Each structure stands twice: as structure tokens, then as C-alpha cells.
């Protein structure tokens, strides 16, 4: 059996060598050449997202060299364009409700993200969080609540983000708490109330802060050292 195996290996190696040297004698087809622009051009369509009711989908596509937001009804051919930015691309978007889309972009590359809202038919386009030298971050998109989201803004102190409740139709803002500077994350309950904060203590330790209602101050309910980690998952009931 061993001699047969060695003989088979020898024939296989000989066949590979013949194929290799045979290819060298033939005219090889040159590889296709690509221009540099092919590697850096915008995609035709990207970031597809289905509306909560499943009747529409939105996506990003180029418009005059910049990525903008488009929406299309399922089963229809024609798409509607929602944004027309020609200086900076839209960074991203999401469905805030069945009828309204929120998107973020900066101005001139300053990376101070601003938040805008627009209806899926292109109406009621307004700047929801557009402040000079202020950055917007998303804390909770409240998927079960159509009219509000929770965002963070560094309006008060540039290095600190405070949480706000934002009406996505009117732009009305309500501050929910002042970040003392060590809060690294927030959590809402099922009704959209800000109830939990995650803080850094003594530079290396962490704690969970909790309150029963938004009218009460936060209180510490758990503290761990740098040797441990903890996290809260979800509220298990509605009030």
C-alpha cells in the first residue's frame, strides 16, 4: 500500500509540473486594470432600512457627489429623495416612526453632528438639534414611542453630554438630568423615562445609579471595582 501511495504522489507532482511549465509557454491574459477612483467612489445604494410597518424602505445613494437619503414604497418603482446635501454627505439615518426619518450630518467636516428630521414624503424637514459647536449623540431611539427620542448634547459643558428628551416633530427639548462629568451611559424604562445612569468612580471603579421617577435624584444601588464588570439589561415591567 505504501508503494502505491508514493507512486500516486509522484504522478500527481509530475502532472502539476507539466501544467505549470505549459502555462509559462502560453500567452497569459493580462489582469484587468482598475482606476483609483473605483476604490473610493460612493456606492450606488447602501444602508437599506425597512420602516417599522414594513411598507417602505430607506437607503443612501449619491446626489451630486454626496450621499443622501432616499425612500421607496415596497412594490413601487419610483423613489423619493429626502435630502439634498451637496457639501457634506449624510452620516447616517434611522426610522423614528412609520412616517418620520431622522438623520445626522456635520457642517464643513467639524464633526459636530447635528440631528434633522423629515417625513417620508419629504415634508416637515426641520433641524432638531442644530447648535453652534455642539455635538449630538443618540442615547435611545425609543422604538415603542413615535414622537420622542433621547439624545445627548454637550451644550452646557463641551466635555460633558447631558441627556435630553426631544420631540422629533417640533424640536422641543427637555433636559432630563445634568451629567456631573462621570456618567458614561444612560438607560430608559419602557415608557421612555430616564431611570438609570452608569458612572465611573475614582477613575477605575463603576457604579449603577437609579431613580424611581425623573423628578427624583439618582442614588447608587451597586458599585464594583475595576476587577469586576456589570451591566443592566432591561426593565422587566411597565409602570
DAGINOR-V745170 format. One record per pair of residues at least 24 apart in sequence whose ideal C-beta (glycine too) atoms are under 8 Angstrom apart, sorted by the first residue. I is the first residue (numbers start at 0). J is the second residue. Records with the same first field share a line. If there is no record, write none. Layout:
I = J + J
This chain:
41 = 65 + 66 + 88
46 = 91 + 92
48 = 92 + 93 + 94
49 = 94
50 = 94 + 97 + 119
51 = 94 + 96 + 97 + 142
52 = 97
54 = 97
55 = 119
57 = 81 + 92 + 94 + 100 + 119
59 = 89 + 92
65 = 89
68 = 92 + 100 + 102 + 117
70 = 100 + 119
79 = 119 + 120 + 121
80 = 121
81 = 117 + 119 + 121 + 124
82 = 115 + 117
93 = 140
95 = 140 + 145 + 148 + 167
96 = 145 + 146 + 167
97 = 145
99 = 123 + 145 + 167 + 168
101 = 127 + 140 + 148 + 167
103 = 135
110 = 134
112 = 136
114 = 150 + 165
116 = 167 + 168 + 170
123 = 168
125 = 170
126 = 170
127 = 165 + 167 + 170
128 = 152 + 165 + 170 + 172
130 = 154
132 = 157
134 = 160
136 = 160
138 = 162 + 185 + 187
139 = 185 + 186 + 187 + 191
141 = 187 + 191
143 = 189 + 191
144 = 190 + 191
147 = 191
149 = 175 + 185 + 187 + 191 + 193
151 = 185
156 = 180
162 = 193
164 = 191 + 193
175 = 213
176 = 213 + 217
182 = 208
186 = 231
188 = 234 + 237 + 238
189 = 234 + 236 + 237
190 = 237 + 238
194 = 234
195 = 231
197 = 230 + 231
205 = 229
207 = 231
